[in-house]
Amino acid sequence: MKICVIGTGFGGSPLLSEITNTSNQINIFDISKFQSKKNSNLPVIFPKVVNLNNENLIYHGLGGGSNLWHGVITNLDKSDKEKFKDLGINIDKIEKKYNERALNFLNIKYRFSNNKIFSFKNWFLKKIEKTNKFIVKKFFIQTFPKNTKTIIEKIKNKKNVKLFEECCVLNFIVNKNKKKITHLVYYDNVKKNKFLLKADLFILCAGAIETPRILLQTYKENKISKNPAVGVGLNDHYKAEISVTKYNKNIYSDNWIDKKLRSRIGFIPKNVNKGNFCLIMRPNINQDYILLRDKFNNLLAKKNIYSLFNFLRFITIKNLLFVLNKIFFNKKPIIGNIFEIWIDTKMSKKNKVYLNNKKDFMSRYIPVINFKLSKYEYDQITNCQNFLKKNFKILNHNKKLIKKTISSGAHFTNTCRIGSKISNSVVDKNLKCHNFNNLYLCDNSIINYIGNSNPTLTLINFSLRLADHIKKKYKKN
């Protein structure tokens, strides 16, 4: 059987690591080599509507479609999991079966149940526990996050694997009578032309922006009725710095395990009626030191006279002391602590991905993103800040800081969500697309509720489960 996998992020790569061990022919599409440098770090502008209407735009998803992940691992909160029950999905059951494999996939050998890793005692933790308003949330932070490119490098030379790089999938060709996809249409940036590829099974893992874009273009090109849920209800978890203090330098909750891994404790409210936000602490590092470090890294990368001049003109006695302290004593200039809030967002039909009527040079309809925060999200920031004001009077609160620092978590979800009905969802509990009999989706777009933290571990669990489902269902083929 010929299987085609589109996308090599943290939905596609765990699945590929499993199904390439079968006798099936595996075709892999990975666009990352010809992503436009100009648009490689597209900002999510807050609080305005995001419009990615750019004729030169080449983007393989935003957040979930990337090959590099920034290393934060956490399970969904209890209140997050409740949102999945109506859809026939038992997240607890999936996590119980697949969490260990998912963590091993990320080269983490520790379990979340190991409380010794998260032991953290100081005045802040004791005081916040006394309020009886919050419960502890656990994170793993990888210093050197896993890049899924390393997985592709390991499997691309297998006899049953063919890797299509610098190729962008445009849409599928559909046999309307059988509700089956026969081919995909892709643009080859090297040959500067469009081509068809036939397969028996298609797995779309391109991210919460690109996946709905491909589906919407498929409906349009094949002149068939679109699924009303595709692209609608775009979700994300935003973050903001809500308080800074120059006192009690050691209250941030990073607990180093080894050079590659550390644990972090966050705090989520027991009462989530006003929003299931997460409060975390991190060290506030002197900005001059950060700027000097960045200029030095720029010098090492570019190695030209301008970068040398740009570095040397920033050198002062104070900055040199920062550098010497770091080199000889491994001490960063920590000047206090930052309190950061990660908020969950309510699903809104106004937040969505849709297609512009223009096509780019690849004949790809340009995706447009609408995303705007509501009063619900702002209230979480206010509630958390009021709590800190009441219980920690030494903290310095700055409203300007919030507006300056609020930004997207870059983990868009919910654009092709799981559900039992085609009227309100795109895939069933096994991640098969309602519209097509031989199409599965596996990226952040399937996750209907993101919560306040990174969905990476949840997605890897779904990916491993899908791999097992496919191997079992198509065993005879």
C-alpha positions as CSV (number, residue, x, y, z in Angstrom):
1,M,0.0,0.0,0.0
2,K,1.2,3.5,-0.8
3,I,0.8,6.0,2.1
4,C,1.4,9.7,1.7
5,V,2.3,11.9,4.7
6,I,2.2,15.7,4.4
7,G,4.1,17.5,7.1
8,T,7.0,16.5,9.4
9,G,6.2,18.3,12.6
10,F,5.3,16.8,15.9
11,G,2.2,15.2,14.5
12,G,3.8,13.7,11.4
13,S,7.3,12.7,12.7
14,P,6.2,10.3,15.6
15,L,3.8,8.6,13.2
16,L,6.5,8.3,10.5
17,S,9.0,6.8,13.0
18,E,6.4,4.0,13.5
19,I,4.9,3.4,10.0
20,T,8.2,3.4,8.1
21,N,9.0,0.1,9.8
22,T,6.1,-1.5,7.8
23,S,6.2,-2.9,4.3
24,N,4.2,0.0,3.0
25,Q,5.6,2.6,0.5
26,I,5.8,5.9,2.3
27,N,5.9,9.3,0.5
28,I,6.8,12.3,2.7
29,F,6.3,15.9,1.9
30,D,8.4,18.5,3.7
31,I,8.3,22.1,2.6
32,S,10.7,23.6,5.1
33,K,13.6,24.1,2.8
34,F,11.9,26.6,0.7
35,Q,10.1,28.6,3.3
36,S,10.4,32.3,2.5
37,K,13.1,33.9,4.8
38,K,11.1,37.1,4.7
39,N,8.1,35.4,6.2
40,S,9.8,32.8,8.3
41,N,8.9,34.5,11.6
42,L,5.4,35.8,11.0
43,P,4.2,37.8,14.0
44,V,0.7,37.4,15.4
45,I,-0.2,41.1,16.0
46,F,-2.2,41.7,19.1
47,P,-5.0,42.7,19.4
48,K,-5.6,43.4,15.7
49,V,-6.9,40.9,13.2
50,V,-4.0,39.0,11.6
51,N,-4.1,39.1,7.8
52,L,-1.5,37.0,6.0
53,N,-2.5,38.3,2.6
54,N,0.8,38.3,0.9
55,E,1.4,37.1,-2.6
56,N,4.9,35.8,-1.8
57,L,3.8,34.0,1.3
58,I,5.0,30.4,1.6
59,Y,4.2,29.1,5.0
60,H,3.9,25.5,6.2
61,G,1.6,26.1,9.1
62,L,2.2,28.5,11.9
63,G,3.5,27.0,15.2
64,G,2.4,23.4,14.8
65,G,3.6,23.1,11.2
66,S,7.3,23.9,12.1
67,N,10.0,21.3,12.4
68,L,11.6,22.9,15.5
69,W,9.8,22.8,18.8
70,H,10.8,24.9,21.8
71,G,11.0,22.2,24.4
72,V,8.1,22.6,26.9
73,I,6.2,19.4,27.8
74,T,3.1,19.3,29.9
75,N,-0.1,17.3,30.2
76,L,-3.5,18.9,29.7
77,D,-5.2,20.2,32.8
78,K,-8.3,18.3,34.2
79,S,-10.6,21.1,33.0
80,D,-9.1,20.9,29.5
81,K,-9.8,17.2,29.3
82,E,-13.4,17.7,30.2
83,K,-13.9,19.5,26.9
84,F,-13.0,16.3,25.0
85,K,-15.6,14.1,26.7
86,D,-18.5,15.3,24.6
87,L,-16.5,14.3,21.5
88,G,-16.0,10.7,22.6
89,I,-12.3,11.2,23.3
90,N,-10.9,10.0,26.6
91,I,-7.6,11.9,26.9
92,D,-6.7,10.2,30.2
93,K,-6.9,6.8,28.6
94,I,-4.7,7.9,25.6
95,E,-2.1,9.5,28.0
96,K,-2.0,6.4,30.2
97,K,-1.2,4.2,27.2
98,Y,1.0,6.5,25.2
99,N,2.7,9.0,27.5
100,E,5.7,6.9,28.2
101,R,6.3,6.3,24.5
102,A,5.8,10.0,23.8
103,L,8.3,11.0,26.4
104,N,10.8,8.4,25.1
105,F,10.3,9.9,21.7
106,L,11.5,13.2,23.1
107,N,14.4,11.5,24.9
108,I,12.9,12.1,28.3
109,K,13.1,9.2,30.7
110,Y,11.2,10.8,33.6
111,R,7.6,10.5,34.4
112,F,5.3,13.3,35.4
113,S,4.3,11.4,38.5
114,N,7.8,11.7,39.9
115,N,7.3,14.5,42.5
116,K,11.0,14.6,43.5
117,I,11.8,16.1,40.1
118,F,9.4,19.0,40.9
119,S,10.3,19.4,44.6
120,F,10.5,23.2,45.1
121,K,10.3,24.9,48.4
122,N,10.5,28.7,49.0
123,W,8.5,31.5,50.6
124,F,6.4,32.1,47.4
125,L,5.3,28.5,47.0
126,K,4.3,28.3,50.7
127,K,2.4,31.5,50.6
128,I,0.5,30.7,47.4
129,E,-0.5,27.3,48.8
130,K,-1.9,29.0,51.9
131,T,-4.3,31.0,49.8
132,N,-5.9,27.8,48.7
133,K,-6.6,29.4,45.3
134,F,-4.1,27.5,43.1
135,I,-2.9,24.0,42.4
136,V,0.6,23.1,41.1
137,K,1.1,22.4,37.4
138,K,4.2,20.5,36.2
139,F,6.4,21.2,33.1
140,F,9.5,19.7,31.6
141,I,11.8,22.1,29.8
142,Q,14.3,20.7,27.3
143,T,17.4,22.9,26.9
144,F,18.0,21.5,23.5
145,P,14.6,20.7,22.1
146,K,14.2,17.9,19.6
147,N,14.2,18.9,16.0
148,T,12.0,16.6,13.9
149,K,14.5,17.0,11.0
150,T,16.7,14.4,12.9
151,I,13.9,11.8,12.6
152,I,13.6,12.5,8.8
153,E,17.3,12.1,8.4
154,K,17.2,8.7,10.0
155,I,14.4,7.3,7.8
156,K,14.7,9.1,4.5
157,N,17.2,6.5,3.1
158,K,15.0,3.5,3.8
159,K,14.0,1.6,0.7
160,N,10.3,2.1,1.2
161,V,10.6,5.9,1.9
162,K,10.6,8.7,-0.7
163,L,11.1,12.2,0.6
164,F,9.7,15.2,-1.4
165,E,11.6,18.3,-0.3
166,E,11.0,21.8,-1.6
167,C,7.5,20.7,-2.6
168,C,4.3,22.3,-1.5
169,V,1.0,20.3,-1.5
170,L,-1.7,22.4,-3.1
171,N,-4.9,20.2,-2.8
172,F,-6.3,16.8,-3.3
173,I,-8.2,15.3,-6.3
174,V,-11.4,13.6,-5.2
175,N,-13.5,10.7,-6.5
176,K,-16.8,12.2,-5.5
177,N,-18.8,9.0,-5.8
178,K,-16.5,7.0,-3.6
179,K,-15.7,9.9,-1.2
180,K,-12.1,9.0,-1.8
181,I,-8.9,10.9,-2.6
182,T,-7.1,9.6,-5.6
183,H,-4.2,12.0,-6.0
184,L,-2.6,15.0,-4.5
185,V,-1.4,18.1,-6.4
186,Y,1.9,19.5,-5.5
187,Y,4.2,22.3,-6.6
188,D,7.9,21.5,-7.0
189,N,10.0,24.6,-6.4
190,V,13.1,23.1,-8.1
191,K,11.3,22.1,-11.3
192,K,8.9,25.1,-11.1
193,N,5.9,23.1,-12.0
194,K,2.9,21.3,-10.7
195,F,2.7,17.5,-10.5
196,L,0.2,14.7,-9.4
197,L,1.0,11.9,-7.0
198,K,-1.3,8.9,-6.5
199,A,-1.6,7.1,-3.2
200,D,-4.0,4.7,-1.3
201,L,-3.9,6.6,2.0
202,F,-3.2,10.2,2.8
203,I,-2.2,11.6,6.2
204,L,-2.3,15.4,6.5
205,C,0.0,16.8,9.3
206,A,0.7,20.3,8.0
207,G,-0.4,22.4,11.0
208,A,-3.5,24.3,12.1
209,I,-3.1,26.9,9.4
210,E,-1.9,24.9,6.4
211,T,-4.0,21.8,6.9
212,P,-7.3,23.7,6.7
213,R,-5.9,25.7,3.7
214,I,-5.2,22.5,1.8
215,L,-8.7,21.2,2.6
216,L,-10.4,24.4,1.7
217,Q,-8.6,24.5,-1.6
218,T,-9.6,20.8,-2.2
219,Y,-13.3,21.7,-1.8
220,K,-12.9,24.7,-4.1
221,E,-10.9,22.9,-6.9
222,N,-13.2,19.8,-6.9
223,K,-16.4,22.0,-6.7
224,I,-17.8,20.0,-3.7
225,S,-19.5,21.3,-0.6
226,K,-17.1,22.1,2.1
227,N,-17.2,20.9,5.7
228,P,-18.5,23.9,7.7
229,A,-16.1,23.3,10.6
230,V,-12.9,23.5,8.5
231,G,-10.8,26.5,9.5
232,V,-13.4,27.8,12.0
233,G,-12.8,28.3,15.7
234,L,-9.1,29.0,15.5
235,N,-7.7,28.8,19.1
236,D,-4.4,29.7,20.8
237,H,-2.9,30.3,24.2
238,Y,-1.6,33.8,24.7
239,K,1.0,34.9,27.2
240,A,1.9,38.2,28.9
241,E,4.3,39.4,31.6
242,I,2.0,40.7,34.3
243,S,4.4,41.6,37.0
244,V,8.1,42.2,37.7
245,T,9.9,42.3,41.1
246,K,13.5,43.2,42.0
247,Y,13.2,41.4,45.3
248,N,13.6,37.7,46.2
249,K,15.8,36.7,43.3
250,N,15.4,33.0,43.8
251,I,11.6,32.6,43.7
252,Y,11.4,31.4,40.1
253,S,10.6,27.7,39.9
254,D,13.2,26.2,37.6
255,N,14.7,23.0,39.0
256,W,17.6,21.7,37.0
257,I,17.7,17.9,36.5
258,D,20.7,17.7,34.2
259,K,22.3,19.9,31.4
260,K,19.6,19.0,29.0
261,L,16.5,19.0,31.1
262,R,14.9,21.0,33.9
263,S,11.5,21.0,35.6
264,R,9.3,24.0,36.2
265,I,6.3,24.5,38.4
266,G,3.3,26.6,37.4
267,F,0.1,27.5,39.2
268,I,-3.4,27.2,37.9
269,P,-6.6,28.4,39.6
270,K,-8.8,25.8,41.4
271,N,-11.8,27.7,40.2
272,V,-11.6,27.9,36.4
273,N,-15.0,29.6,35.8
274,K,-13.1,32.8,35.0
275,G,-10.5,31.2,32.9
276,N,-7.9,28.4,33.2
277,F,-4.8,30.5,33.1
278,C,-1.3,29.4,34.3
279,L,1.0,31.6,36.4
280,I,4.7,30.8,36.1
281,M,7.8,32.6,37.3
282,R,11.1,33.0,35.5
283,P,14.3,35.0,36.2
284,N,14.5,38.6,34.9
285,I,17.9,38.9,33.2
286,N,19.6,42.2,32.6
287,Q,18.7,43.4,29.1
288,D,22.2,44.7,28.4
289,Y,23.6,41.3,28.9
290,I,21.0,39.8,26.5
291,L,21.8,42.4,23.9
292,L,25.5,41.8,24.3
293,R,25.1,38.1,23.9
294,D,22.9,38.5,20.8
295,K,25.5,40.8,19.2
296,F,28.3,38.3,20.0
297,N,26.3,35.5,18.4
298,N,25.6,37.7,15.4
299,L,29.4,38.2,15.1
300,L,30.1,34.5,15.2
301,A,27.4,33.9,12.6
302,K,28.3,36.6,10.1
303,K,32.0,37.2,10.7
304,N,32.1,40.6,9.0
305,I,33.4,44.0,9.8
306,Y,30.0,45.5,10.4
307,S,29.0,42.8,13.0
308,L,32.4,43.2,14.7
309,F,31.9,47.0,14.9
310,N,28.4,46.5,16.2
311,F,29.7,44.3,18.9
312,L,32.7,46.4,20.0
313,R,30.8,49.6,20.3
314,F,28.5,48.0,22.8
315,I,31.3,46.9,25.1
316,T,31.5,48.7,28.5
317,I,33.1,47.9,31.8
318,K,29.7,46.9,33.2
319,N,29.0,44.6,30.2
320,L,32.5,43.0,30.5
321,L,31.8,42.2,34.1
322,F,28.6,40.4,33.0
323,V,30.6,38.3,30.5
324,L,33.4,37.5,32.9
325,N,30.9,36.4,35.6
326,K,29.2,34.1,33.0
327,I,32.5,32.6,31.7
328,F,34.3,32.1,35.1
329,F,31.3,31.6,37.5
330,N,28.5,30.6,35.1
331,K,26.3,33.4,36.6
332,K,23.8,35.3,34.5
333,P,23.0,38.8,35.7
334,I,19.6,38.1,37.3
335,I,18.0,41.3,38.5
336,G,14.8,39.9,39.8
337,N,11.8,37.9,38.7
338,I,9.1,38.0,36.0
339,F,5.6,36.7,36.6
340,E,4.1,35.5,33.4
341,I,0.5,34.4,32.7
342,W,-0.5,31.9,30.0
343,I,-4.2,32.2,29.2
344,D,-6.7,29.9,27.6
345,T,-8.9,31.3,24.8
346,K,-12.6,30.8,24.3
347,M,-13.6,29.3,21.0
348,S,-15.1,31.9,18.6
349,K,-16.4,31.3,15.1
350,K,-15.0,34.8,14.2
351,N,-11.5,33.4,14.7
352,K,-10.8,31.4,11.6
353,V,-8.7,30.6,8.6
354,Y,-10.2,31.2,5.1
355,L,-8.9,31.6,1.6
356,N,-8.2,34.8,-0.3
357,N,-9.4,34.7,-3.9
358,K,-5.8,35.4,-5.1
359,K,-3.3,32.6,-5.8
360,D,0.4,32.8,-5.4
361,F,3.0,31.7,-7.9
362,M,2.4,28.0,-7.0
363,S,-1.3,28.2,-7.7
364,R,-1.9,28.1,-3.9
365,Y,-4.8,30.1,-2.6
366,I,-3.5,32.5,0.0
367,P,-4.7,31.8,3.5
368,V,-6.0,34.6,5.7
369,I,-6.1,34.4,9.5
370,N,-8.6,36.2,11.6
371,F,-7.8,36.1,15.3
372,K,-8.8,38.5,18.1
373,L,-8.9,38.2,21.9
374,S,-12.1,38.9,23.8
375,K,-13.1,40.2,27.3
376,Y,-12.8,36.6,28.5
377,E,-9.0,36.5,27.9
378,Y,-8.5,40.0,29.3
379,D,-10.4,39.1,32.5
380,Q,-7.9,36.3,33.2
381,I,-5.0,38.8,33.2
382,T,-7.0,41.1,35.5
383,N,-8.0,38.3,37.9
384,C,-4.5,37.0,38.2
385,Q,-3.0,40.5,38.7
386,N,-5.5,41.3,41.4
387,F,-4.6,38.1,43.2
388,L,-0.9,39.1,43.1
389,K,-1.6,42.6,44.3
390,K,-3.6,41.3,47.2
391,N,-1.2,38.6,48.4
392,F,2.2,39.9,47.2
393,K,2.3,43.6,47.9
394,I,6.0,43.9,47.1
395,L,5.3,43.2,43.4
396,N,5.6,46.0,40.9
397,H,2.7,46.0,38.4
398,N,2.9,47.8,35.2
399,K,0.0,48.0,32.7
400,K,2.3,49.2,29.9
401,L,4.4,46.1,30.4
402,I,1.4,43.9,29.7
403,K,0.5,45.5,26.4
404,K,4.1,45.4,25.4
405,T,4.7,41.8,26.2
406,I,1.5,40.0,25.3
407,S,2.0,37.6,22.4
408,S,0.8,34.4,20.8
409,G,1.9,31.0,22.1
410,A,2.2,30.1,18.4
411,H,0.2,26.9,19.0
412,F,-2.9,27.4,16.9
413,T,-5.5,24.6,17.3
414,N,-9.2,23.7,16.6
415,T,-9.3,24.4,12.8
416,C,-10.0,20.7,12.0
417,R,-11.3,19.5,15.4
418,I,-12.3,16.1,16.6
419,G,-16.0,15.2,16.9
420,S,-18.7,12.7,16.1
421,K,-20.7,14.8,13.6
422,I,-19.7,16.4,10.3
423,S,-21.8,19.4,11.2
424,N,-19.5,20.5,14.0
425,S,-16.2,18.7,13.4
426,V,-13.7,17.6,10.7
427,V,-12.3,14.2,12.0
428,D,-13.7,11.3,14.0
429,K,-12.2,9.9,17.2
430,N,-9.7,7.9,15.1
431,L,-8.7,11.1,13.2
432,K,-10.3,10.0,9.9
433,C,-11.7,12.9,8.0
434,H,-15.6,12.8,7.9
435,N,-15.6,13.8,4.2
436,F,-13.1,11.3,2.8
437,N,-12.6,7.6,3.4
438,N,-8.8,7.5,3.0
439,L,-7.7,10.8,4.7
440,Y,-6.5,11.2,8.2
441,L,-5.4,14.4,10.0
442,C,-2.7,14.6,12.7
443,D,-1.5,18.0,13.8
444,N,-2.6,20.7,16.3
445,S,-5.7,21.4,14.2
446,I,-7.5,18.3,15.6
447,I,-7.2,19.5,19.2
448,N,-10.4,21.2,20.0
449,Y,-9.2,22.9,23.2
450,I,-5.7,23.9,23.8
451,G,-5.8,25.1,27.5
452,N,-3.0,27.3,28.8
453,S,0.0,25.3,27.8
454,N,1.9,23.6,24.9
455,P,-0.1,20.8,23.3
456,T,3.1,19.0,22.1
457,L,2.8,15.9,24.4
458,T,-1.0,15.6,23.6
459,L,-0.3,15.7,19.9
460,I,2.5,13.1,20.1
461,N,0.1,10.8,22.0
462,F,-2.5,11.2,19.2
463,S,0.2,10.6,16.6
464,L,1.4,7.3,18.2
465,R,-2.2,6.2,18.6
466,L,-2.9,6.9,14.9
467,A,0.2,4.9,13.9
468,D,-1.1,1.9,15.8
469,H,-4.6,2.3,14.4
470,I,-3.3,2.5,10.8
471,K,-1.0,-0.5,11.3
472,K,-3.8,-2.6,12.7
473,K,-6.5,-1.5,10.2
474,Y,-4.4,-1.8,7.1
475,K,-2.4,-4.9,8.2
476,K,-3.6,-7.1,5.3
477,N,-2.6,-4.4,2.8
